[in-house]
Amino acid sequence: MKTHKDLNAWQKSMDFAEKIYKLTENFPADERFGLVSQLRRAAVSVVSNIAEGAGRYSSREFAQFLYIALASTSEIETQIILAERLGYFKLGSKDILNDLETVRKLLSGLIKSVKTKIN
């Protein structure tokens, strides 16, 4: 039987959360309880909601957790843009936003798949 760890969306979200942790290591110390905490919490929320939803009994519950994960990606995007505007890092290659977009697409595809099972 497959688990949440077999889901591509979970795997890419886990990779993304790791990148967020590494990215925020160099933020100013006074942001430790601000943007660092918020970004890390939101990134962990994405991967955790995928896992929790996959462990639920029904597809309807799973879809709800996936929607929460998807909403967290918008929160992350906003925080990344703010951090860049504050000069905490440069979005020159935009790699982190590209990775976030990949996670969003995978979540959207998974939501469609799960919703098909509901209907």
MARVOSE-128327 format. One record per residue (C-alpha): residue in three letters; x, y, z; residue number from 1. Coordinates in nm, 2 decimals. Example, Ala and Ser with C-alpha at 12.3 -4.5 7.8 and 13.67 -1.06 7.14 Angstrom:
<recs>
+------+--------+--------+--------+------+
: resn :      X :      Y :      Z : resi :
+------+--------+--------+--------+------+
:  ALA :   1.23 :  -0.45 :   0.78 :    1 :
:  SER :   1.37 :  -0.11 :   0.71 :    2 :
+------+--------+--------+--------+------+
</recs>
This chain:
<recs>
+------+--------+--------+--------+------+
: resn :      X :      Y :      Z : resi :
+------+--------+--------+--------+------+
:  MET :   0.00 :   0.00 :   0.00 :    1 :
:  LYS :   0.13 :   0.35 :  -0.09 :    2 :
:  THR :   0.18 :   0.62 :   0.16 :    3 :
:  HIS :   0.21 :   1.00 :   0.15 :    4 :
:  LYS :   0.59 :   0.95 :   0.10 :    5 :
:  ASP :   0.51 :   0.80 :  -0.24 :    6 :
:  LEU :   0.33 :   1.11 :  -0.36 :    7 :
:  ASN :   0.54 :   1.33 :  -0.59 :    8 :
:  ALA :   0.37 :   1.64 :  -0.44 :    9 :
:  TRP :   0.49 :   1.53 :  -0.09 :   10 :
:  GLN :   0.84 :   1.46 :  -0.21 :   11 :
:  LYS :   0.88 :   1.80 :  -0.39 :   12 :
:  SER :   0.72 :   1.98 :  -0.10 :   13 :
:  MET :   0.97 :   1.82 :   0.13 :   14 :
:  ASP :   1.26 :   1.93 :  -0.09 :   15 :
:  PHE :   1.11 :   2.28 :  -0.10 :   16 :
:  ALA :   1.08 :   2.30 :   0.28 :   17 :
:  GLU :   1.45 :   2.20 :   0.31 :   18 :
:  LYS :   1.54 :   2.48 :   0.06 :   19 :
:  ILE :   1.34 :   2.73 :   0.27 :   20 :
:  TYR :   1.53 :   2.63 :   0.58 :   21 :
:  LYS :   1.86 :   2.67 :   0.41 :   22 :
:  LEU :   1.75 :   3.00 :   0.25 :   23 :
:  THR :   1.65 :   3.15 :   0.58 :   24 :
:  GLU :   1.97 :   3.05 :   0.76 :   25 :
:  ASN :   2.13 :   3.38 :   0.65 :   26 :
:  PHE :   1.84 :   3.61 :   0.73 :   27 :
:  PRO :   1.91 :   3.88 :   0.99 :   28 :
:  ALA :   1.90 :   3.76 :   1.35 :   29 :
:  ASP :   1.62 :   4.00 :   1.43 :   30 :
:  GLU :   1.40 :   3.81 :   1.18 :   31 :
:  ARG :   1.43 :   3.48 :   1.37 :   32 :
:  PHE :   1.08 :   3.52 :   1.51 :   33 :
:  GLY :   0.95 :   3.71 :   1.21 :   34 :
:  LEU :   0.99 :   3.61 :   0.85 :   35 :
:  VAL :   1.22 :   3.31 :   0.93 :   36 :
:  SER :   0.96 :   3.16 :   1.16 :   37 :
:  GLN :   0.67 :   3.24 :   0.92 :   38 :
:  LEU :   0.84 :   3.10 :   0.61 :   39 :
:  ARG :   0.96 :   2.78 :   0.78 :   40 :
:  ARG :   0.62 :   2.72 :   0.94 :   41 :
:  ALA :   0.44 :   2.78 :   0.61 :   42 :
:  ALA :   0.68 :   2.54 :   0.42 :   43 :
:  VAL :   0.63 :   2.27 :   0.68 :   44 :
:  SER :   0.26 :   2.33 :   0.67 :   45 :
:  VAL :   0.25 :   2.24 :   0.30 :   46 :
:  VAL :   0.42 :   1.90 :   0.34 :   47 :
:  SER :   0.25 :   1.83 :   0.67 :   48 :
:  ASN :  -0.10 :   1.89 :   0.53 :   49 :
:  ILE :  -0.03 :   1.66 :   0.23 :   50 :
:  ALA :   0.08 :   1.39 :   0.48 :   51 :
:  GLU :  -0.21 :   1.44 :   0.72 :   52 :
:  GLY :  -0.46 :   1.45 :   0.44 :   53 :
:  ALA :  -0.32 :   1.13 :   0.29 :   54 :
:  GLY :  -0.37 :   0.96 :   0.62 :   55 :
:  ARG :  -0.74 :   1.05 :   0.65 :   56 :
:  TYR :  -1.02 :   0.81 :   0.59 :   57 :
:  SER :  -1.20 :   0.98 :   0.29 :   58 :
:  SER :  -1.10 :   1.14 :  -0.03 :   59 :
:  ARG :  -1.31 :   1.44 :   0.07 :   60 :
:  GLU :  -1.09 :   1.50 :   0.38 :   61 :
:  PHE :  -0.78 :   1.45 :   0.18 :   62 :
:  ALA :  -0.89 :   1.71 :  -0.07 :   63 :
:  GLN :  -0.95 :   1.96 :   0.21 :   64 :
:  PHE :  -0.60 :   1.92 :   0.35 :   65 :
:  LEU :  -0.46 :   1.96 :   0.00 :   66 :
:  TYR :  -0.65 :   2.29 :  -0.04 :   67 :
:  ILE :  -0.49 :   2.40 :   0.29 :   68 :
:  ALA :  -0.15 :   2.31 :   0.16 :   69 :
:  LEU :  -0.22 :   2.50 :  -0.16 :   70 :
:  ALA :  -0.32 :   2.81 :   0.03 :   71 :
:  SER :   0.01 :   2.79 :   0.23 :   72 :
:  THR :   0.19 :   2.82 :  -0.10 :   73 :
:  SER :   0.04 :   3.17 :  -0.15 :   74 :
:  GLU :   0.15 :   3.26 :   0.20 :   75 :
:  ILE :   0.51 :   3.15 :   0.12 :   76 :
:  GLU :   0.51 :   3.34 :  -0.21 :   77 :
:  THR :   0.42 :   3.66 :  -0.04 :   78 :
:  GLN :   0.68 :   3.61 :   0.23 :   79 :
:  ILE :   0.95 :   3.53 :  -0.02 :   80 :
:  ILE :   0.87 :   3.85 :  -0.22 :   81 :
:  LEU :   0.88 :   4.05 :   0.10 :   82 :
:  ALA :   1.21 :   3.91 :   0.21 :   83 :
:  GLU :   1.36 :   3.98 :  -0.13 :   84 :
:  ARG :   1.23 :   4.34 :  -0.12 :   85 :
:  LEU :   1.38 :   4.38 :   0.22 :   86 :
:  GLY :   1.72 :   4.27 :   0.08 :   87 :
:  TYR :   1.75 :   3.95 :   0.27 :   88 :
:  PHE :   1.84 :   3.76 :  -0.05 :   89 :
:  LYS :   1.83 :   3.81 :  -0.43 :   90 :
:  LEU :   1.58 :   3.64 :  -0.66 :   91 :
:  GLY :   1.82 :   3.67 :  -0.95 :   92 :
:  SER :   1.75 :   3.32 :  -1.09 :   93 :
:  LYS :   1.41 :   3.30 :  -0.93 :   94 :
:  ASP :   1.48 :   2.93 :  -0.85 :   95 :
:  ILE :   1.29 :   2.93 :  -0.53 :   96 :
:  LEU :   0.98 :   3.07 :  -0.69 :   97 :
:  ASN :   1.01 :   2.82 :  -0.97 :   98 :
:  ASP :   1.03 :   2.54 :  -0.72 :   99 :
:  LEU :   0.72 :   2.69 :  -0.54 :  100 :
:  GLU :   0.53 :   2.69 :  -0.87 :  101 :
:  THR :   0.62 :   2.32 :  -0.93 :  102 :
:  VAL :   0.48 :   2.24 :  -0.59 :  103 :
:  ARG :   0.16 :   2.43 :  -0.67 :  104 :
:  LYS :   0.12 :   2.25 :  -1.00 :  105 :
:  LEU :   0.17 :   1.91 :  -0.83 :  106 :
:  LEU :  -0.08 :   2.00 :  -0.56 :  107 :
:  SER :  -0.34 :   2.12 :  -0.82 :  108 :
:  GLY :  -0.30 :   1.80 :  -1.01 :  109 :
:  LEU :  -0.34 :   1.59 :  -0.70 :  110 :
:  ILE :  -0.65 :   1.78 :  -0.60 :  111 :
:  LYS :  -0.80 :   1.71 :  -0.94 :  112 :
:  SER :  -0.72 :   1.35 :  -0.91 :  113 :
:  VAL :  -0.87 :   1.32 :  -0.56 :  114 :
:  LYS :  -1.18 :   1.52 :  -0.66 :  115 :
:  THR :  -1.23 :   1.27 :  -0.94 :  116 :
:  LYS :  -1.25 :   0.99 :  -0.68 :  117 :
:  ILE :  -1.51 :   1.20 :  -0.48 :  118 :
:  ASN :  -1.74 :   1.25 :  -0.78 :  119 :
+------+--------+--------+--------+------+
</recs>
